[in-house]
């Protein structure tokens, strides 16, 4: 009567996109934004997306994790620079 999707149906099913690729792309974007804004929030979210992508079989997940850590470190460095050089 109703067409109900099962919980195992993937959002990328039928589009040809591997299941972890969406998480990897979103993780890269968030890791990039973490350098400039909200590194305490965006870098951990990117890290989690990298782990999810890796668990779903996407090999880019490793690079998302690296990018999240680097984005976090650079974000903290950039946030600390103005306070050090202002006085």
Secondary structure, DSSP 8 states (H G I E B T S, - for coil): ------TT--TTTTTT--TTHHHHHHHHHHHHHHHHS-HHHHHHHHHHHHHHHHHTT-TTHHHHHHHHHHHHHHHHHHHHHHHHH--
